[in-house]
Amino acid sequence: MTVTGSCSRIAVVGYGYWGSKHVRVVSSLRDVAVTVVEADEQRLSEAGAHYPAARLCRSLDEAIDDVDGVVVATPAGSHVAVASAALRAGRHVLVEKPLTTTVADAEMLVDLADRSGVHLMTGHTFEYNPAVWKLREIVRSGALGRILYIDAQRLSLGRYQVDVDVVWDLAPHDISIVSFLLDEMPATTSVWAKRNVGIRHSDVAHLRLDFPRSRTHAFVHVSWLSPRKVRTVTVIGERRMAVYDDISDNERIRIYDIGVDPATVDDGSGAHGLPMTYRTGDITSPYVPFEEPLLVQDGHFVDCIRGDAACRTPGRRGLDVVRVLTAADRSMTTGLPAEVTPALDDATRISAAAS
Ligand SMILES: NC(=O)c1ccc[n+]([C@@H]2O[C@H](COP(=O)([O-])OP(=O)(O)OC[C@H]3O[C@@H](n4cnc5c(N)ncnc54)[C@H](O)[C@@H]3O)[C@@H](O)[C@H]2O)c1
């Protein structure tokens, strides 16, 4: 279903913390009419007060006949029900991360979208972030040398979720970023996670992701229980190192021309001799234009609906990330590394999504 008329009609389902941001950016897009679908009366009337031009509905059923695309910004556990209803009605759908909470549900949505001939897009917002594009360009240029490891941190005094733990809430971002940087999905994952506060879910976790083709690993630390907001991805290369700090105002990427090499000659100084030699050089920060990733992402969704673009983060990309999260759950249960299955044509998928 391609929309050929001048105005695209988009429903945003869920006007909570994140859905309200979708409504803001979708409302700013040219030739787009917005419908807000929100089950909670008070939130719906807040949406009406902020966006007087928006149509307001209490359920997707009420809205579906008059929209071309649906953004699903409800809690993760309800994604499959809302998205499948929209896909069955033949509408294009953008689903927030994580796409679903089980592999079977994600496969069902991908299949449903294929059969309905509509776009299913996953809200991997960081794949629409110009700083992540720049970091990917740097990694792929070979400027850092072989990637030895990647370290990602996503910490703050976070919003504890009702239906998912900290891994399912925050790690989708880092799994999406590191697999996008490396053009590869992890083959195995090991997880350590702990519930510190409350009775439901782990609120701090460390994941290790193994990328055999790239011969590297990523270490992801996610936490809802940390005093400082930290959003960094550090890429350690054999020649140089790069740090992406999403919170920095004007130096979101820094490249450190530094490194360590094993000393090749024993200088005979015994205990005082260092086993390594250290290289030090410039720290540079490439210019990264600021564009709001959510605006880029939702604008891309509308372009896809209009037939002007091939989806960069299709449902299959979301499914791949759900496979990793499911493996993480297995690792948490067994305490052992868990295989991410199946590892099909992942690189092909990511390259296609990125081109
Ligand atoms: N991409 C990102 O950076 C990012 C950031 C935060 C949250 N998210 C995602 O956004 C989604 C929403 O998270 P949130 O923090 O905004 O949740 P929230 O609880 O603040 O808001 C969810 C809203 O959806 C409404 N809702 C639930 N089911 C509904 C239904 N069937 N029909 C209509 N309204 C319904 C609720 O009343 C609520 O207002 C989650 O999937 C989350 O993972 C993404």
The ligand as a Gaussian input file, in Angstrom:
#p B3LYP/6-31G(d) Opt

LIG

0 1
 N       13.437000       4.825000      21.089000
 C       13.654000       5.292000      22.300000
 O       14.678000       5.944000      22.574000
 C       12.634000       5.049000      23.382000
 C       12.705000       5.760000      24.592000
 C       11.724000       5.507000      25.556000
 C       10.722000       4.560000      25.328000
 N       10.714000       3.891000      24.145000
 C        9.661000       2.881000      23.868000
 O        8.414000       3.544000      23.731000
 C        7.363000       2.702000      24.171000
 C        6.504000       3.442000      25.195000
 O        7.275000       3.716000      26.325000
 P        6.860000       4.882000      27.335000
 O        7.979000       5.017000      28.286000
 O        6.390000       6.071000      26.563000
 O        5.595000       4.222000      28.080000
 P        4.463000       4.986000      28.915000
 O        3.961000       4.005000      29.889000
 O        4.980000       6.311000      29.403000
 O        3.334000       5.309000      27.846000
 C        2.569000       4.313000      27.215000
 C        1.197000       4.906000      26.887000
 O        0.485000       3.984000      26.049000
 C       -0.881000       3.980000      26.468000
 N       -1.451000       2.720000      25.970000
 C       -1.113000       1.453000      26.319000
 N       -1.778000       0.555000      25.577000
 C       -2.577000       1.273000      24.744000
 C       -3.488000       0.906000      23.716000
 N       -3.712000      -0.381000      23.401000
 N       -4.142000       1.899000      23.052000
 C       -3.926000       3.197000      23.373000
 N       -3.056000       3.602000      24.329000
 C       -2.388000       2.641000      24.999000
 C       -0.825000       4.119000      27.980000
 O       -2.041000       4.609000      28.510000
 C        0.317000       5.127000      28.118000
 O       -0.137000       6.454000      28.098000
 C        8.040000       1.435000      24.722000
 O        8.037000       0.454000      23.736000
 C        9.475000       1.880000      24.983000
 O       10.401000       0.819000      24.878000
 C       11.626000       4.124000      23.164000

